[in-house]
Amino acid sequence: KRVEDQLIQKARATASALFLGLLIDGIPEGILMGFLAAEGHLTPVLVISLFVANFPEAFSSASLLVLGKMPVYIIVGMWTLLCILVGVLT
């Protein structure tokens, strides 16, 4: 039981670090997309490339949170908050 608790704590810590990294990375990306959109230079290629670049981190973070037995509604809430924050900055 103790080993399982340690694995859960490690999974949560790693997932939280990945989520924080995506948050820190997403803010300047959102600002950049906003500037590019305002100037009429935002291309679908850039949006798709940002999605492709960030998806593996997001997927692994969410998977680790599930492994860390975090409730799904909290995980969905975290990602929703991140999307809204980046969207507002854009």
Secondary structure, DSSP 8 states (H G I E B T S, - for coil): -HHHHHHHHHHHHHHHHHHHHHHHHHHHHHHHHHHHHHHT---HHHHHHHHHHHHHHHHHHHHHHHHTT--HHHHHHHHHHHHHHHHHH-
